[in-house]
Amino acid sequence: MLKDLLTPQDCAKCRFCCSFKKRSLWELYVLSTSEMENLRKKYPEVQFKYVKRNNCAGYIADMENNYKTDDEEIPCPFNKNGCILGDDKPFECAVWPFSAMSMYQ
């Protein structure tokens, strides 16, 4: 979607959109169980944790213990000089910088 506006190389240089301060972890995309299991198989080094947000429940990348300070900004574990997910990218990531709300049951 954003490829019409930015090249993948431009995105890789910035890395801002896929990084979070500790106080902004609520913005992490919430994955369904099947999305999380698919990513866990391909990327076993990434840890996930179950969260409930209002009527939405699912899994997020567990980044909370990676912070040295509350003001530090840490990239998503799938951001390695650009997103490594390719076709596995969750919908919420694909439409960034727009925010999407999804509900899993």
N, CA, C and O atoms as a MOPAC input file, in Angstrom:
PM7 MOZYME 1SCF
protein

 N      0.82000 1    -1.18600 1     0.00000 1
 C      0.00000 1     0.00000 1     0.00000 1
 C      0.87000 1     1.25800 1     0.00000 1
 O      0.64000 1     2.18000 1    -0.78300 1
 N      1.85300 1     1.28700 1     0.86900 1
 C      2.71900 1     2.46600 1     0.94600 1
 C      3.80900 1     2.46000 1    -0.11900 1
 O      4.52400 1     3.45000 1    -0.27700 1
 N      3.94600 1     1.34600 1    -0.85800 1
 C      4.98400 1     1.27600 1    -1.88800 1
 C      4.79400 1     2.33200 1    -2.96800 1
 O      5.74200 1     2.70400 1    -3.66000 1
 N      3.55200 1     2.81400 1    -3.10700 1
 C      3.29300 1     3.88300 1    -4.07200 1
 C      3.88400 1     5.20900 1    -3.60800 1
 O      4.12100 1     6.10500 1    -4.41800 1
 N      4.11800 1     5.33300 1    -2.31600 1
 C      4.64200 1     6.57900 1    -1.75200 1
 C      6.12800 1     6.50300 1    -1.41500 1
 O      6.86000 1     7.47400 1    -1.60600 1
 N      6.57200 1     5.35700 1    -0.91500 1
 C      7.95700 1     5.18300 1    -0.47900 1
 C      8.52800 1     3.88600 1    -1.03800 1
 O      7.82600 1     2.88100 1    -1.14900 1
 N      9.79100 1     3.92100 1    -1.38300 1
 C     10.44600 1     2.68400 1    -1.80000 1
 C     10.81200 1     1.87800 1    -0.55300 1
 O     10.92600 1     2.45200 1     0.53000 1
 N     10.99700 1     0.56800 1    -0.68100 1
 C     11.45100 1    -0.21500 1     0.47100 1
 C     12.78000 1     0.29400 1     1.03800 1
 O     13.01500 1     0.19900 1     2.24200 1
 N     13.63900 1     0.82900 1     0.18600 1
 C     14.91400 1     1.37400 1     0.65400 1
 C     14.70600 1     2.61200 1     1.52900 1
 O     15.40000 1     2.79100 1     2.53000 1
 N     13.75600 1     3.46200 1     1.15100 1
 C     13.44900 1     4.63400 1     1.97500 1
 C     12.92700 1     4.20500 1     3.34000 1
 O     13.31000 1     4.77500 1     4.36200 1
 N     12.06300 1     3.21200 1     3.35800 1
 C     11.52800 1     2.71300 1     4.62900 1
 C     12.64400 1     2.13200 1     5.49400 1
 O     12.67400 1     2.35700 1     6.70300 1
 N     13.55100 1     1.39300 1     4.88400 1
 C     14.64200 1     0.76100 1     5.63100 1
 C     15.55200 1     1.80300 1     6.27100 1
 O     16.10200 1     1.55800 1     7.34500 1
 N     15.71800 1     2.95100 1     5.63900 1
 C     16.57400 1     4.00700 1     6.19700 1
 C     15.95300 1     4.63400 1     7.44000 1
 O     16.66300 1     4.99200 1     8.37900 1
 N     14.64000 1     4.76400 1     7.44500 1
 C     13.95700 1     5.47900 1     8.52500 1
 C     13.82100 1     4.63200 1     9.79000 1
 O     14.34100 1     5.01100 1    10.83900 1
 N     13.14100 1     3.51000 1     9.71000 1
 C     12.89200 1     2.58800 1    10.81100 1
 C     12.03200 1     3.17000 1    11.93200 1
 O     11.77100 1     2.47700 1    12.91500 1
 N     11.58900 1     4.41300 1    11.81500 1
 C     10.83000 1     5.02700 1    12.89700 1
 C      9.46300 1     4.38100 1    13.09300 1
 O      9.01800 1     4.20100 1    14.22700 1
 N      8.80000 1     4.03400 1    12.00500 1
 C      7.42100 1     3.56600 1    12.12900 1
 C      7.31800 1     2.23100 1    12.85200 1
 O      6.24200 1     1.87700 1    13.33500 1
 N      8.38300 1     1.50400 1    12.93600 1
 C      8.34300 1     0.17800 1    13.56500 1
 C      9.15200 1     0.15700 1    14.85000 1
 O      9.77500 1    -0.85100 1    15.18200 1
 N      9.14300 1     1.26600 1    15.57100 1
 C      9.82700 1     1.31800 1    16.85700 1
 C      8.89500 1     1.94200 1    17.88100 1
 O      8.00900 1     2.73000 1    17.55100 1
 N      9.12300 1     1.56200 1    19.14300 1
 C      8.18600 1     1.93900 1    20.19400 1
 C      8.93100 1     2.30700 1    21.46900 1
 O      9.92600 1     1.67700 1    21.82900 1
 N      8.43400 1     3.33800 1    22.14500 1
 C      8.88300 1     3.61600 1    23.50100 1
 C      8.08100 1     2.71000 1    24.43000 1
 O      7.01200 1     2.22500 1    24.05800 1
 N      8.58300 1     2.48600 1    25.61200 1
 C      7.91700 1     1.57900 1    26.55400 1
 C      6.47500 1     2.00600 1    26.80100 1
 O      5.58500 1     1.16100 1    26.89400 1
 N      6.24300 1     3.29100 1    26.90600 1
 C      4.89600 1     3.78500 1    27.17300 1
 C      3.97900 1     3.66800 1    25.95100 1
 O      2.77400 1     3.89800 1    26.05500 1
 N      4.54300 1     3.31500 1    24.80200 1
 C      3.75300 1     3.19900 1    23.57400 1
 C      3.50900 1     1.76000 1    23.14900 1
 O      3.03200 1     1.51500 1    22.04100 1
 N      3.82700 1     0.81100 1    24.00900 1
 C      3.64500 1    -0.59100 1    23.62600 1
 C      2.18300 1    -0.95200 1    23.38300 1
 O      1.89400 1    -1.96800 1    22.75100 1
 N      1.27000 1    -0.14100 1    23.87200 1
 C     -0.14400 1    -0.38200 1    23.61100 1
 C     -0.45500 1    -0.27600 1    22.12200 1
 O     -1.48900 1    -0.76500 1    21.66700 1
 N      0.44300 1     0.36800 1    21.35300 1
 C      0.23900 1     0.51100 1    19.91500 1
 C      0.65500 1    -0.73200 1    19.12300 1
 O      0.36500 1    -0.82600 1    17.93000 1
 N      1.32300 1    -1.67500 1    19.76400 1
 C      1.74100 1    -2.87900 1    19.05100 1
 C      0.53200 1    -3.60000 1    18.47700 1
 O     -0.52200 1    -3.67200 1    19.10900 1
 N      0.69600 1    -4.12600 1    17.28600 1
 C     -0.38900 1    -4.86700 1    16.64400 1
 C     -0.72600 1    -6.10700 1    17.46800 1
 O      0.15500 1    -6.75200 1    18.03600 1
 N     -1.99300 1    -6.42000 1    17.51900 1
 C     -2.46900 1    -7.59800 1    18.23400 1
 C     -2.69300 1    -8.69900 1    17.20600 1
 O     -3.45500 1    -8.54000 1    16.25200 1
 N     -2.01700 1    -9.80700 1    17.42100 1
 C     -2.08800 1   -10.93200 1    16.49400 1
 C     -3.11500 1   -11.95500 1    16.95100 1
 O     -3.31100 1   -12.16100 1    18.14900 1
 N     -3.76100 1   -12.58500 1    16.00000 1
 C     -4.62100 1   -13.71800 1    16.33200 1
 C     -3.71800 1   -14.89400 1    16.70900 1
 O     -2.50800 1   -14.85400 1    16.48200 1
 N     -4.30300 1   -15.91800 1    17.27500 1
 C     -3.52900 1   -17.10100 1    17.65900 1
 C     -2.83800 1   -17.71400 1    16.43700 1
 O     -1.66700 1   -18.08600 1    16.51000 1
 N     -3.55100 1   -17.82100 1    15.32400 1
 C     -2.94900 1   -18.42500 1    14.12900 1
 C     -1.82100 1   -17.56500 1    13.56400 1
 O     -0.80700 1   -18.10100 1    13.12000 1
 N     -1.98200 1   -16.22800 1    13.57400 1
 C     -0.89300 1   -15.35600 1    13.11800 1
 C      0.33600 1   -15.52200 1    14.00300 1
 O      1.45700 1   -15.63000 1    13.50500 1
 N      0.12200 1   -15.54100 1    15.32100 1
 C      1.23500 1   -15.68300 1    16.25600 1
 C      1.92700 1   -17.02900 1    16.05800 1
 O      3.15600 1   -17.08100 1    16.02600 1
 N      1.17600 1   -18.11100 1    15.92700 1
 C      1.77700 1   -19.43100 1    15.75600 1
 C      2.58100 1   -19.51500 1    14.46200 1
 O      3.65400 1   -20.11900 1    14.43600 1
 N      2.07600 1   -18.92000 1    13.40200 1
 C      2.79500 1   -18.89000 1    12.13300 1
 C      4.12600 1   -18.14700 1    12.27200 1
 O      5.15600 1   -18.61900 1    11.79100 1
 N      4.10100 1   -16.99600 1    12.92600 1
 C      5.32900 1   -16.21900 1    13.11400 1
 C      6.28400 1   -16.92000 1    14.07000 1
 O      7.49800 1   -16.87700 1    13.87100 1
 N      5.75900 1   -17.55700 1    15.09400 1
 C      6.61100 1   -18.26500 1    16.06400 1
 C      7.38100 1   -19.40400 1    15.38600 1
 O      8.54300 1   -19.64500 1    15.71200 1
 N      6.74300 1   -20.09600 1    14.45400 1
 C      7.42200 1   -21.17800 1    13.72200 1
 C      8.57900 1   -20.64400 1    12.88900 1
 O      9.64900 1   -21.25000 1    12.83400 1
 N      8.35500 1   -19.50300 1    12.24000 1
 C      9.37100 1   -18.93600 1    11.34700 1
 C     10.43600 1   -18.14200 1    12.08700 1
 O     11.57500 1   -18.05100 1    11.62900 1
 N     10.07300 1   -17.56700 1    13.22800 1
 C     10.97400 1   -16.70100 1    13.98900 1
 C     10.95300 1   -17.11300 1    15.45700 1
 O     10.40800 1   -16.38600 1    16.28800 1
 N     11.53200 1   -18.26200 1    15.79400 1
 C     11.45400 1   -18.77300 1    17.17400 1
 C     12.15200 1   -17.88800 1    18.20200 1
 O     11.90500 1   -18.03100 1    19.39900 1
 N     13.01600 1   -16.98100 1    17.76100 1
 C     13.71200 1   -16.10600 1    18.70100 1
 C     12.81100 1   -14.99200 1    19.24500 1
 O     13.15300 1   -14.36800 1    20.25000 1
 N     11.68000 1   -14.73500 1    18.60700 1
 C     10.76500 1   -13.68200 1    19.04700 1
 C      9.79700 1   -14.26200 1    20.07300 1
 O      9.17400 1   -15.29900 1    19.84500 1
 N      9.68600 1   -13.57900 1    21.19500 1
 C      8.77300 1   -13.98500 1    22.26700 1
 C      7.45500 1   -13.22600 1    22.10800 1
 O      7.43800 1   -12.08000 1    21.65800 1
 N      6.36600 1   -13.87100 1    22.47700 1
 C      5.04600 1   -13.25400 1    22.41600 1
 C      4.39000 1   -13.32400 1    23.78100 1
 O      4.72600 1   -14.17800 1    24.60200 1
 N      3.45300 1   -12.42000 1    24.01600 1
 C      2.68100 1   -12.49700 1    25.24400 1
 C      1.22300 1   -12.20300 1    24.92300 1
 O      0.90200 1   -11.43700 1    24.01500 1
 N      0.34900 1   -12.84000 1    25.70200 1
 C     -1.09200 1   -12.69700 1    25.52800 1
 C     -1.55300 1   -11.40900 1    26.19900 1
 O     -1.15800 1   -11.10700 1    27.32500 1
 N     -2.39200 1   -10.65400 1    25.49700 1
 C     -2.93600 1    -9.41400 1    26.05300 1
 C     -4.43500 1    -9.35100 1    25.80000 1
 O     -4.95700 1    -9.94400 1    24.85600 1
 N     -5.10700 1    -8.61300 1    26.67500 1
 C     -6.52800 1    -8.31000 1    26.50100 1
 C     -6.66200 1    -6.80400 1    26.51600 1
 O     -6.24600 1    -6.14600 1    27.47000 1
 N     -7.23800 1    -6.26100 1    25.46600 1
 C     -7.45600 1    -4.81700 1    25.37500 1
 C     -8.91700 1    -4.58300 1    25.03800 1
 O     -9.34500 1    -4.81800 1    23.90800 1
 N     -9.66900 1    -4.12700 1    26.00200 1
 C    -11.11300 1    -3.94600 1    25.83900 1
 C    -11.71400 1    -5.26200 1    25.34000 1
 O    -11.61100 1    -6.27500 1    26.03100 1
 N    -12.33300 1    -5.27200 1    24.16900 1
 C    -12.93500 1    -6.48700 1    23.62700 1
 C    -11.99300 1    -7.24400 1    22.70800 1
 O    -12.40700 1    -8.20000 1    22.05200 1
 N    -10.75500 1    -6.84000 1    22.65100 1
 C     -9.78000 1    -7.44500 1    21.74500 1
 C     -8.75700 1    -8.22900 1    22.57100 1
 O     -8.20100 1    -7.71800 1    23.54300 1
 N     -8.52300 1    -9.45500 1    22.17200 1
 C     -7.52500 1   -10.27100 1    22.85400 1
 C     -6.69000 1   -10.98200 1    21.81200 1
 O     -7.18800 1   -11.37200 1    20.75500 1
 N     -5.43100 1   -11.14600 1    22.11600 1
 C     -4.53400 1   -11.82900 1    21.19200 1
 C     -3.10900 1   -11.74000 1    21.70500 1
 O     -2.88000 1   -11.66700 1    22.91200 1
 N     -2.16400 1   -11.74500 1    20.79900 1
 C     -0.75800 1   -11.78800 1    21.16100 1
 C     -0.00600 1   -10.60100 1    20.58100 1
 O     -0.30600 1   -10.12500 1    19.48500 1
 N      0.97900 1   -10.13400 1    21.34300 1
 C      1.88300 1    -9.09000 1    20.86100 1
 C      3.31200 1    -9.58600 1    21.03900 1
 O      3.58000 1   -10.48700 1    21.83300 1
 N      4.21500 1    -8.98500 1    20.29100 1
 C      5.63200 1    -9.27400 1    20.50100 1
 C      5.99800 1    -8.76500 1    21.89100 1
 O      5.67400 1    -7.63100 1    22.24400 1
 N      6.66000 1    -9.58600 1    22.66700 1
 C      7.00900 1    -9.21900 1    24.04200 1
 C      8.33100 1    -8.46600 1    24.03600 1
 O      9.40600 1    -9.06300 1    23.98000 1
 N      8.22900 1    -7.14400 1    24.09600 1
 C      9.40800 1    -6.27700 1    24.04500 1
 C      9.67800 1    -5.59900 1    25.38200 1
 O     10.71300 1    -4.95200 1    25.54100 1
 N      8.77900 1    -5.73100 1    26.33600 1
 C      8.80200 1    -4.94700 1    27.56400 1
 C     10.12300 1    -5.02300 1    28.33200 1
 O     10.57100 1    -4.01300 1    28.87400 1
 N     10.74300 1    -6.18000 1    28.38800 1
 C     11.97800 1    -6.32900 1    29.16600 1
 C     13.24000 1    -5.92000 1    28.41300 1
 O     14.34300 1    -6.05900 1    28.94100 1
 N     13.09400 1    -5.42200 1    27.19500 1
 C     14.25300 1    -5.01700 1    26.38800 1
 C     14.68100 1    -3.57300 1    26.62500 1
 O     15.70800 1    -3.14200 1    26.10100 1
 N     13.91700 1    -2.82700 1    27.40000 1
 C     14.19800 1    -1.40500 1    27.59300 1
 C     15.18000 1    -1.16800 1    28.72600 1
 O     15.08400 1    -1.77700 1    29.79100 1
 N     16.12500 1    -0.27100 1    28.47700 1
 C     17.05000 1     0.16200 1    29.53100 1
 C     16.50000 1     1.39200 1    30.24100 1
 O     16.71200 1     1.56800 1    31.44100 1
 N     15.78500 1     2.25300 1    29.49100 1
 C     15.14400 1     3.44000 1    30.06600 1
 C     13.72000 1     3.52900 1    29.52700 1
 O     13.39900 1     2.92500 1    28.50400 1
 N     12.87300 1     4.27800 1    30.21400 1
 C     11.49700 1     4.44400 1    29.75300 1
 C     11.40900 1     5.27500 1    28.47900 1
 O     10.42400 1     5.18000 1    27.74600 1
 N     12.42100 1     6.08600 1    28.20900 1
 C     12.38300 1     6.96900 1    27.04200 1
 C     13.06200 1     6.36600 1    25.81400 1
 O     13.02500 1     6.95300 1    24.73300 1
 N     13.67300 1     5.21500 1    25.97400 1
 C     14.35800 1     4.55700 1    24.85900 1
 C     13.33800 1     4.06800 1    23.82700 1
 O     12.24400 1     3.63100 1    24.18300 1
 N     13.70400 1     4.14600 1    22.55900 1
 C     12.85400 1     3.65900 1    21.48600 1
 C     13.48400 1     2.39700 1    20.91000 1
 O     14.64700 1     2.40100 1    20.50800 1
 N     12.70900 1     1.32100 1    20.87300 1
 C     13.21700 1     0.02100 1    20.43400 1
 C     12.43800 1    -0.42800 1    19.20700 1
 O     11.21100 1    -0.32600 1    19.17600 1
 N     13.14800 1    -0.92800 1    18.19100 1
 C     12.43800 1    -1.39100 1    16.99800 1
 C     11.69400 1    -2.69600 1    17.24500 1
 O     12.07200 1    -3.49500 1    18.10100 1
 N     10.65100 1    -2.88700 1    16.49300 1
 C      9.91300 1    -4.14900 1    16.48400 1
 C     10.91500 1    -5.27600 1    16.22000 1
 O     11.85900 1    -5.08000 1    15.45300 1
 N     10.73600 1    -6.44200 1    16.83100 1
 C     11.69200 1    -7.52900 1    16.61800 1
 C     11.73400 1    -8.02500 1    15.17900 1
 O     12.64900 1    -8.76200 1    14.81300 1
 N     10.76500 1    -7.63900 1    14.35800 1
 C     10.76500 1    -8.02700 1    12.94700 1
 C     11.35600 1    -6.94400 1    12.05900 1
 O     11.35200 1    -7.07500 1    10.83500 1
 N     11.86200 1    -5.87900 1    12.66100 1
 C     12.46600 1    -4.78300 1    11.90600 1
 C     13.98100 1    -4.94500 1    11.94000 1
 O     14.63000 1    -4.60300 1    12.92900 1
 N     14.52100 1    -5.45400 1    10.88200 1
 C     15.97800 1    -5.64300 1    10.74900 1
 C     16.42200 1    -4.85300 1     9.52300 1
 O     16.58900 1    -5.42200 1     8.44500 1
 N     16.61400 1    -3.54000 1     9.68500 1
 C     16.86400 1    -2.65200 1     8.55100 1
 C     15.72700 1    -2.75300 1     7.54700 1
 O     15.95900 1    -2.82200 1     6.34000 1
 N     14.52200 1    -2.76100 1     8.03800 1
 C     13.31600 1    -2.92700 1     7.24700 1
 C     12.59000 1    -4.17800 1     7.72200 1
 O     13.18400 1    -5.04600 1     8.36100 1
 N     11.33000 1    -4.26100 1     7.41200 1
 C     10.51900 1    -5.38300 1     7.87500 1
 C     10.92600 1    -6.67300 1     7.16600 1
 O     11.05400 1    -6.71300 1     5.94200 1
 N     11.12600 1    -7.72000 1     7.95300 1
 C     11.51800 1    -9.01500 1     7.39900 1
 C     10.30700 1    -9.92000 1     7.15700 1
 O     10.47000 1   -11.04800 1     6.69200 1
 N      9.10700 1    -9.44800 1     7.46300 1
 C      7.93600 1   -10.31600 1     7.39100 1
 C      7.43600 1   -10.57900 1     5.97500 1
 O      6.85600 1   -11.63300 1     5.71500 1
 N      7.64700 1    -9.65600 1     5.07300 1
 C      7.18700 1    -9.87400 1     3.69800 1
 C      5.71000 1   -10.20900 1     3.64700 1
 O      4.88000 1    -9.44200 1     4.13600 1
 N      5.37100 1   -11.35900 1     3.05500 1
 C      3.96900 1   -11.76800 1     2.91500 1
 C      3.31900 1   -12.14500 1     4.24500 1
 O      2.09700 1   -12.27700 1     4.31100 1
 N      4.10600 1   -12.32100 1     5.29800 1
 C      3.57800 1   -12.65900 1     6.61800 1
 C      3.18400 1   -11.42900 1     7.43200 1
 O      2.78100 1   -11.55300 1     8.58800 1
 N      3.29800 1   -10.25700 1     6.84000 1
 C      3.02600 1    -9.01700 1     7.56800 1
 C      1.55700 1    -8.94600 1     7.97200 1
 O      0.67800 1    -9.06900 1     7.11900 1
 N      1.27700 1    -8.74900 1     9.26500 1
 C     -0.10900 1    -8.59900 1     9.71500 1
 C     -0.75400 1    -7.37600 1     9.06700 1
 O     -0.07200 1    -6.42400 1     8.68700 1
 N     -2.06100 1    -7.41900 1     8.95000 1
 C     -2.80700 1    -6.33400 1     8.31100 1
 C     -2.49000 1    -4.98300 1     8.93500 1
 O     -2.29400 1    -3.99900 1     8.22200 1
 N     -2.43900 1    -4.93200 1    10.26100 1
 C     -2.20900 1    -3.65700 1    10.94100 1
 C     -0.84800 1    -3.06100 1    10.57200 1
 O     -0.69500 1    -1.84000 1    10.53300 1
 N      0.13000 1    -3.91300 1    10.30400 1
 C      1.43900 1    -3.41700 1     9.87400 1
 C      1.38300 1    -2.95200 1     8.42000 1
 O      2.01500 1    -1.96300 1     8.05100 1
 N      0.63100 1    -3.66700 1     7.61000 1
 C      0.55300 1    -3.34000 1     6.18800 1
 C     -0.09700 1    -1.98200 1     5.94800 1
 O      0.20800 1    -1.31800 1     4.95700 1
 N     -0.98700 1    -1.56200 1     6.84400 1
 C     -1.66700 1    -0.28200 1     6.64400 1
 C     -1.02700 1     0.85600 1     7.43700 1
 O     -1.54100 1     1.97500 1     7.42800 1
 N      0.09500 1     0.58700 1     8.12900 1
 C      0.78200 1     1.63500 1     8.87300 1
 C      1.10400 1     2.77000 1     7.92600 1
 O      1.52100 1     2.48900 1     6.80300 1
 N      0.94600 1     4.01900 1     8.28900 1
 C      0.78600 1     4.60300 1     9.61400 1
 C     -0.65800 1     4.75900 1    10.05400 1
 O     -0.92800 1     5.43800 1    11.04500 1
 N     -1.58200 1     4.15500 1     9.34700 1
 C     -2.97300 1     4.20000 1     9.76900 1
 C     -3.19300 1     3.14200 1    10.83400 1
 O     -2.54700 1     2.09400 1    10.82000 1
 N     -4.09000 1     3.41000 1    11.74200 1
 C     -4.35700 1     2.47800 1    12.82100 1
 C     -5.62400 1     1.69200 1    12.50700 1
 O     -6.62200 1     2.25500 1    12.05700 1
 N     -5.57100 1     0.40700 1    12.74400 1
 C     -6.72200 1    -0.44700 1    12.51300 1
 C     -7.11200 1    -1.11000 1    13.82200 1
 O     -6.25600 1    -1.42200 1    14.65000 1
 N     -8.38100 1    -1.32000 1    14.00200 1
 C     -8.85000 1    -2.02000 1    15.18800 1
 C     -9.46700 1    -3.32400 1    14.72700 1
 O    -10.33400 1    -3.33800 1    13.85400 1
 N     -9.01900 1    -4.41300 1    15.31300 1
 C     -9.60000 1    -5.70600 1    14.97100 1
 C     -9.97400 1    -6.42500 1    16.24700 1
 O     -9.37300 1    -6.20100 1    17.29700 1
 N    -10.95600 1    -7.27900 1    16.15400 1
 C    -11.42600 1    -8.01400 1    17.32900 1
 C    -11.31800 1    -9.49700 1    17.03500 1
 O    -11.81900 1    -9.98000 1    16.02000 1
 N    -10.66200 1   -10.21000 1    17.92800 1
 C    -10.52400 1   -11.65700 1    17.81600 1
 C    -11.37800 1   -12.29900 1    18.88300 1
 O    -11.45000 1   -11.81700 1    20.01300 1
 N    -12.01800 1   -13.38200 1    18.52000 1
 C    -12.84500 1   -14.08200 1    19.50100 1
 C    -12.30800 1   -15.45100 1    19.76000 1
 O    -12.87400 1   -16.19500 1    20.56100 1

